[in-house]
């Protein structure tokens, strides 16, 4: 079992999008604001360590009860250490997966957030590489 992330990807892009000065009411509407406060670069808010961060698209429903659906975009940070209950992107026996990392009393397993998928206990015959910890989930409304 290998919990060390692979070599970092190179990615240096910045895209500043206008940020409205007013917040949006989730209850009763408020008067509209006609000006932009400043530009917002989502990299500043979603990426703590650019050299160790990558994005990946989810395929499948094993994490749906954790709010991660098929088609969602995950922000994954390889510099964050996998710890109990953290959602990780891992390569298990040569296949990529996103699951909750579990570690207790000397046991390690990957746990889905959907009862249709059983947990996978990691024994010595399994090959696991943790690629990174999921820090944000982006999904379309």
Secondary structure, DSSP 8 states (H G I E B T S, - for coil): -B-------------EEEEESS---SSS------SEEEEEEHHHHH-S-GGGEEEEE--SSTTGGGT--TT-EEEEETTS---TT-EEEEEETTEEEEEEEEEETTEEEEE-SSTTS--EE--TTS-EEEEEEEEEEE---
